[in-house]
Amino acid sequence: MMRSGPGVRNSITDVAGVLVGHHQALDAEVSDGAGAATGCTVVRVPGGATASVDVRGGGPGTRETDLLDPANTVRQLNAVLLTGGSAYGLAAADGVMRWSEEHGEGIPMDPADPSRVVPIVPGAVIFDLPVGDWGIRPDADFGYRAAAAASTEFARGTAGAGVGARAGAIKGGIGSASVVLADGPGAGVTVGAVIVANPVGSVVDPRTGLPWGVGTDGPDFFGLRPGTTDEIAALAALPAKSMVLNTTIGVIATDAAIDPAACRRMAATGHDGLARAIRPVHSPLDGDTLFALSTGAIEVAPLELPRAFPGDLLLLDQLCTAAAVVVERAVVDAVLAATSIAGIPAYHDLFPR
């Protein structure tokens, strides 16, 4: 295990220049087919960030992911939308673009008129339509309000895009985590993640009642204990998730200056964190998608390596290791912070602290 510790907030916003905002509709009474229970989350990066994406699930719902291929021309984004509402929820990106345009965030297209910008706002969705009223889903107004709300502090659990999330048989949600690298070429660099956990797979070990994602750090790191015999039996008695489509989505961020190809590698390795915390993951019924971005605030001097290797190879190795860790921890955070809605039990309903 690498030497590192969580940032001040243990959040993706420990990466300076990264902000997160939510907007949701959540009624006091929600059931399958009735009441509002959905939302969206916007990760905003004032001034833009280098980025890429890695899509692994068999049923993705995405926007602008082709643009983030390192082979393509545009090398920055302004915000990322994570949203409920399945493909309908992609409409929320229009609101993020509107807010960004109003505030001059985007690619400048006219040197004589700085108001003429094109914001780059990729996005990904989860399928949460059966939780609450099918017809209530995020729209452009949701995206606008989430962008406007973006801050260093944001709610976790049943909030934003995590409102209608369900993680296997229990309540899913949105979670976050960060690490600050303590040594090596990346000493002082921060890596963080925000994850919306809505998988068809299980997030809890049925033998112990502990989240799968505590495997790297151990249960004491999260203040957890194994379940009792009765608690584990109650977990086993829960009905399996019946939704046809699911999906876990998120954003990984770092302040180390890296290029789009390195962002792509960091996104790919972040999926290792999903595999540690969710079983199974990347199924035909999931649309698992991870974005990775670099604010470029910290320039790390390249090392002298054989010409066959890039000078940031050892830094990238550290970033990829950290990406998997923060994604794993963020899934656990999402599950532990979630609260029950629509009769879907939360983890702490089954395993009280």
C-alpha positions in Angstrom: 0.0 0.0 0.0 1.3 3.4 -0.9 2.1 6.0 1.7 -0.7 8.6 1.7 -3.5 10.0 3.8 -6.9 11.6 3.1 -7.1 15.2 2.2 -8.7 17.8 4.6 -12.3 17.0 3.4 -11.6 13.4 2.2 -13.3 14.6 -1.0 -12.7 15.2 -4.6 -12.7 18.9 -3.8 -9.4 18.5 -1.9 -8.1 18.9 -5.5 -7.9 22.7 -5.6 -10.1 24.1 -8.4 -12.6 21.3 -8.4 -16.2 22.1 -7.2 -19.2 19.9 -6.9 -22.9 20.8 -6.8 -26.2 19.0 -6.6 -29.8 19.6 -7.5 -32.5 17.0 -6.7 -36.2 16.5 -6.4 -37.0 14.2 -3.4 -40.5 14.0 -1.9 -41.1 13.0 1.7 -43.1 10.0 0.5 -41.6 8.0 -2.3 -42.5 4.5 -3.6 -41.9 2.6 -6.9 -43.9 4.7 -9.3 -44.9 7.6 -7.0 -43.2 10.7 -5.7 -40.0 12.6 -6.9 -36.7 10.8 -6.3 -34.0 11.8 -8.7 -31.3 14.4 -9.2 -28.0 15.4 -10.8 -24.5 16.3 -9.7 -22.1 18.6 -11.5 -18.3 18.6 -11.2 -17.2 22.0 -12.3 -13.6 23.1 -13.0 -13.4 26.9 -13.4 -10.9 27.6 -16.2 -11.1 24.1 -17.6 -9.2 20.8 -17.1 -7.4 18.3 -19.2 -9.5 15.1 -19.2 -10.4 11.7 -20.6 -12.9 8.9 -19.9 -13.1 5.1 -19.8 -16.4 3.3 -20.3 -16.6 -0.3 -19.2 -20.3 -1.2 -18.7 -22.4 -2.9 -21.3 -25.2 -0.4 -21.2 -23.8 3.2 -21.0 -25.7 6.4 -21.3 -23.2 9.1 -22.1 -22.6 12.5 -23.8 -19.4 13.9 -25.3 -17.3 10.9 -24.5 -15.9 10.6 -28.0 -14.5 14.1 -27.6 -12.4 12.9 -24.7 -10.5 10.4 -26.7 -6.8 11.4 -26.5 -6.5 11.2 -30.3 -9.1 13.9 -30.8 -8.5 17.7 -30.9 -10.2 19.3 -27.9 -8.1 18.7 -24.8 -10.2 20.2 -22.0 -13.6 20.2 -20.4 -15.4 22.7 -18.2 -17.7 20.5 -16.2 -18.9 16.9 -16.0 -22.5 16.0 -15.5 -23.5 12.9 -13.4 -27.2 12.4 -13.5 -30.2 10.2 -12.8 -33.0 9.9 -15.3 -31.4 7.4 -17.7 -31.0 8.8 -21.2 -33.6 11.5 -20.4 -31.3 12.9 -17.8 -28.7 13.9 -20.3 -30.9 16.9 -21.0 -29.5 18.4 -17.7 -26.2 19.0 -19.5 -27.9 21.8 -21.5 -28.4 23.6 -18.2 -24.8 23.2 -17.3 -23.8 24.6 -20.6 -26.2 27.6 -20.2 -24.7 28.4 -16.8 -21.2 28.0 -18.1 -21.8 30.3 -21.1 -23.3 32.9 -18.9 -20.2 32.9 -16.8 -17.7 32.8 -19.6 -16.6 29.2 -19.1 -15.9 27.4 -22.4 -13.6 27.3 -25.4 -13.2 30.9 -26.6 -14.3 31.1 -30.3 -14.0 34.8 -31.1 -11.0 36.9 -30.0 -13.1 40.1 -30.4 -16.0 38.8 -28.2 -15.1 36.9 -25.0 -18.7 36.0 -24.5 -18.7 33.7 -27.5 -17.6 30.4 -25.8 -18.5 26.8 -26.3 -18.6 25.0 -22.9 -17.5 21.3 -23.0 -19.7 19.3 -20.6 -19.5 15.5 -20.9 -21.9 13.5 -18.9 -23.1 10.0 -17.9 -26.3 8.7 -16.5 -27.6 6.1 -14.1 -30.9 4.3 -14.5 -33.1 5.3 -11.5 -36.5 5.7 -13.2 -38.4 3.0 -11.3 -37.6 4.7 -7.9 -40.4 7.3 -7.6 -42.4 8.6 -10.5 -41.0 7.5 -13.9 -41.9 10.8 -15.5 -39.9 12.9 -13.0 -36.3 13.1 -14.2 -33.5 15.8 -14.4 -33.8 18.4 -17.0 -31.9 21.5 -18.1 -33.1 23.4 -15.0 -31.6 20.7 -12.7 -28.3 21.0 -14.5 -28.3 24.8 -14.3 -29.0 24.8 -10.5 -26.4 22.1 -9.8 -23.8 24.1 -11.7 -24.7 27.2 -9.7 -24.5 25.3 -6.4 -21.0 23.9 -7.1 -18.8 24.4 -4.0 -16.0 22.7 -2.1 -18.7 21.3 0.3 -21.4 19.0 -0.9 -23.8 16.4 0.5 -23.1 12.7 0.2 -25.3 9.6 0.3 -28.9 10.3 -0.9 -28.2 13.5 -2.7 -27.8 14.7 -6.2 -27.4 11.9 -8.7 -27.4 9.5 -5.8 -31.0 10.2 -4.7 -32.5 7.3 -6.7 -29.5 5.1 -6.7 -29.7 1.5 -5.5 -26.6 -0.7 -4.9 -27.7 -4.3 -5.4 -30.3 -5.0 -2.7 -29.6 -1.9 -0.6 -29.7 1.9 -1.0 -26.9 3.4 -3.1 -25.9 7.0 -3.3 -23.0 9.4 -4.0 -19.7 9.3 -2.2 -16.3 10.8 -2.3 -12.7 10.3 -1.1 -9.2 11.7 -1.6 -5.6 11.0 -0.9 -2.5 13.2 -0.7 0.6 11.4 -1.9 3.3 11.4 0.8 6.4 10.4 -1.1 7.8 9.5 -4.5 7.7 11.8 -7.6 4.1 12.7 -6.8 4.8 13.8 -3.2 2.2 16.5 -2.3 -0.1 15.7 -5.2 -3.8 15.1 -4.5 -6.1 12.6 -6.1 -9.8 12.5 -5.4 -13.0 10.8 -6.7 -16.7 11.3 -6.6 -18.8 8.2 -7.4 -22.5 7.5 -7.9 -23.0 3.9 -6.8 -26.0 2.3 -8.5 -24.8 -1.2 -9.5 -26.7 -4.4 -10.2 -23.9 -6.1 -8.3 -23.6 -6.4 -4.5 -21.6 -3.9 -2.5 -21.6 -6.1 0.7 -19.9 -9.4 1.5 -22.7 -11.7 2.3 -20.5 -13.7 4.7 -19.4 -10.9 6.9 -21.9 -8.0 6.3 -18.9 -5.7 5.5 -18.8 -3.7 2.3 -16.5 -5.3 -0.3 -14.7 -2.0 -0.5 -13.2 -2.2 2.9 -10.8 -4.9 1.7 -7.9 -2.6 0.9 -8.0 -0.5 4.1 -9.7 -2.8 6.6 -13.0 -2.2 8.4 -11.4 -0.1 11.2 -10.5 2.6 8.7 -14.3 3.1 8.2 -15.3 2.5 11.8 -17.1 -0.8 10.8 -17.5 -4.2 12.4 -18.6 -7.5 11.0 -22.3 -8.2 11.1 -24.0 -10.4 13.7 -25.6 -13.7 12.6 -29.0 -12.1 12.7 -27.9 -9.0 10.7 -26.3 -11.2 8.0 -29.5 -13.3 7.8 -31.5 -10.1 7.3 -29.2 -9.1 4.5 -29.6 -12.5 2.8 -33.4 -12.3 3.0 -33.5 -9.1 1.0 -34.9 -9.4 -2.6 -32.4 -9.1 -5.4 -32.4 -5.9 -7.3 -35.0 -6.1 -10.1 -34.1 -3.2 -12.3 -33.0 -4.0 -15.8 -30.4 -1.2 -16.0 -28.1 0.1 -13.4 -24.7 1.8 -13.6 -21.9 3.3 -11.5 -20.4 6.5 -12.7 -18.0 9.1 -11.4 -15.1 11.5 -11.8 -11.5 11.1 -10.7 -9.4 14.3 -10.4 -5.8 15.2 -9.7 -3.8 18.5 -9.4 -0.8 16.9 -11.1 -0.2 18.2 -14.6 -0.8 15.2 -17.0 -1.9 14.9 -20.6 -5.1 13.3 -22.0 -3.5 9.9 -22.5 -2.4 9.8 -18.9 -5.9 10.9 -17.8 -7.3 8.0 -19.9 -4.9 5.6 -18.0 -6.0 7.0 -14.7 -9.7 6.5 -15.6 -9.0 3.0 -16.7 -7.2 2.1 -13.5 -9.9 3.7 -11.4 -12.2 0.9 -12.6 -10.0 -1.4 -10.5 -11.5 0.4 -7.5 -15.0 -0.4 -8.7 -14.0 -4.1 -9.1 -12.8 -4.2 -5.5 -16.0 -2.6 -4.2 -18.8 -4.1 -6.4 -19.3 -7.8 -7.3 -20.0 -8.3 -10.2 -19.1 -5.1 -11.9 -19.0 -4.0 -15.6 -21.9 -6.3 -16.4 -24.1 -6.1 -19.5 -26.7 -4.5 -17.3 -24.4 -1.6 -16.1 -23.1 1.4 -18.0 -20.0 1.9 -15.7 -18.2 5.1 -16.8 -15.4 7.0 -15.1 -14.1 10.4 -16.2 -10.6 11.5 -15.1 -9.3 15.1 -15.1 -6.2 17.1 -14.3 -6.3 20.7 -13.2 -2.6 21.0 -14.0 -1.8 23.0 -10.8 1.3 21.0 -9.9 4.0 20.5 -12.5 6.1 17.5 -11.6 9.6 17.4 -13.2 10.0 14.4 -15.6 12.5 11.8 -14.5 15.4 10.5 -16.6 14.2 7.2 -18.0 15.1 5.2 -21.1 13.8 6.9 -24.2 11.1 4.2 -24.7 9.3 5.5 -21.6 7.6 8.9 -20.9 9.2 11.0 -18.2 6.1 11.0 -16.1 5.8 7.2 -16.0 6.5 6.8 -12.2 4.2 9.7 -11.4 1.4 8.1 -13.5 1.9 4.8 -11.7 1.3 6.6 -8.4 -1.7 8.4 -9.7 -3.2 5.2 -11.0 -2.7 3.4 -7.7 -4.3 6.3 -5.9 -7.2 6.4 -8.4 -8.2 2.9 -7.6 -8.0 3.5 -3.9 -10.1 6.7 -3.9 -12.8 5.1 -6.2 -13.0 2.1 -3.9 -13.3 4.3 -0.8 -15.9 6.6 -2.5 -18.1 3.6 -3.2 -18.0 2.7 0.5 -18.7 6.3 1.4 -21.7 6.4 -0.9 -23.2 3.3 0.7 -22.5 4.3 4.3 -23.9 7.8 3.8 -27.0 6.7 2.0 -30.4 6.8 3.7 -33.5 4.7 3.0 -36.1 5.8 0.5 -39.0 4.0 -1.3 -38.6 1.0 1.1 -35.0 0.4 0.0 -33.0 -0.3 3.2 -29.8 1.6 3.8 -26.6 -0.2 5.0 -26.9 1.2 8.5 -30.5 0.1 8.8 -29.2 -3.5 8.5 -25.9 -3.0 10.3 -26.3 -0.2 12.9 -23.1 1.5 14.0 
